[in-house]
Amino acid sequence: MPRVKPVLARALRKTPLLHLDVAHRGRVRRLGLKLEEHGPTGSVKDRSAVGLLQALHDERPLTPGAVVVESTSGNLGLALARLLPSIDCVFLAVVDLKTPHATRTTLTERGARVIVVDEPDGQGGYLLSRLRRVRELCDRNPGYRWPNQYENWASPDIHRRTTGPEITEQAGLDLGAVYVPVSTGGTLAGISAHLRRHRPDVAAVAVDVRGSLAVAGSAGRRLLPGIGASRPSTFLHGSHGYDRAVHVDDIEAIAVCRILAEDVGLVLGGSSGCAVRALLTDLENGRMDDRLAVCLAADGGGKYRDTLYCDDWATEQGIVKEITAAVEQLRREGLFFDRKHQEH
Ligand SMILES: Cc1ncc(COP(=O)(O)O)c(C=O)c1O
């Protein structure tokens, strides 16, 4: 039997902080991108998966053959699908129609059983339908183990112990704010707990999309996987888990992603575009001082090449003109990224 604790303890790696210059509305600012795509399965959820499985194992040992079931928009699924076979457990992933096809294929290739939920939840997404399906599965199969990333404080805790300290160490004393895209809110809550304790001068900014209920807001259509939720975050209560929230338009986030790719060849996921867009909004509104802002780039854009970066997909969604207009508008405002500094 594999020794679960050492396997999980070895499963994480530090990710780089990339420094860019960003020009917008006649001013040039420095920006740090915490590139979580350099994690073992390419997203910030590699960390959450380790924290959740450690907690599950502490509660009751994960023995060979155990079935772990989880609702995921994709990235947590990829992380669990890597870890669970290495401790001889079986993974049952409950995903939905917004989960990228590349992600579904990888899950299956890694031996996960995949259930695709296709029933919208009436709140702009599929989350509530996915959670209903997980509960049904657990009721019918009492032996199934459910980490429950939406309510398990092991998720914020691993970000408090790893992501937060890495950011403050890499960014140094000049750090002024950290922008974190939110879905369960686990990543932000953990980073924010670290900042409150060790760097209370640094703002923890919640980045959500319009149409999401994760941090306030009202329900509506949402295009981007990974960010936003059909219910409020368990981990973020008003001033408890963050300093301020910025709601971002998903079309503008896609436009920022495309501009980043054009200017510096960095292809990131949609939630990273949201974080950078939120920073630009704060700069416009004078809510960000001269210190360094770090945006959490939760995943890379490889798996979104046939969606966010693809005009056929945009045409199918009826948003191709809107994206072009958003790119043109941001360019008129002088938006430009430059790869000035080295990674740390
Ligand atoms: C791409 C991406 N960005 C942001 C997040 C948000 O992370 P959290 O659920 O910790 O709020 C996720 C979570 O799945 C994600 O996959």
The ligand as an SDF file (V2000), in Angstrom:
LIG
                    3D

 16 16  0  0  0  0  0  0  0  0999 V2000
   -9.0780   28.5220  -13.5190 C   0  0  0  0  0  0  0  0  0  0  0  0
   -9.5310   28.7460  -12.1250 C   0  0  0  0  0  0  0  0  0  0  0  0
   -9.4590   29.9730  -11.6090 N   0  0  0  0  0  0  0  0  0  0  0  0
   -9.8820   30.2480  -10.3630 C   0  0  0  0  0  0  0  0  0  0  0  0
  -10.4170   29.2610   -9.5600 C   0  0  0  0  0  0  0  0  0  0  0  0
  -10.9390   29.6320   -8.2180 C   0  0  0  0  0  0  0  0  0  0  0  0
  -10.4070   28.9440   -7.1380 O   0  0  0  0  0  0  0  0  0  0  0  0
  -11.2360   28.7510   -5.8180 P   0  0  0  0  0  0  0  0  0  0  0  0
  -12.2340   27.6590   -6.0760 O   0  0  0  0  0  0  0  0  0  0  0  0
  -10.2240   28.3730   -4.8020 O   0  0  0  0  0  0  0  0  0  0  0  0
  -11.9250   30.0150   -5.4860 O   0  0  0  0  0  0  0  0  0  0  0  0
  -10.5140   27.9730  -10.0660 C   0  0  0  0  0  0  0  0  0  0  0  0
  -11.1320   26.9200   -9.3020 C   0  0  0  0  0  0  0  0  0  0  0  0
  -11.5390   25.8960   -9.7990 O   0  0  0  0  0  0  0  0  0  0  0  0
  -10.0500   27.7010  -11.3770 C   0  0  0  0  0  0  0  0  0  0  0  0
  -10.1200   26.4720  -11.8950 O   0  0  0  0  0  0  0  0  0  0  0  0
  1  2  1  0
  2  3  1  0
  2 15  2  0
  3  4  2  0
  4  5  1  0
  5  6  1  0
  5 12  2  0
  6  7  1  0
  7  8  1  0
  8  9  2  0
  8 10  1  0
  8 11  1  0
 12 13  1  0
 12 15  1  0
 13 14  2  0
 15 16  1  0
M  END
$$$$
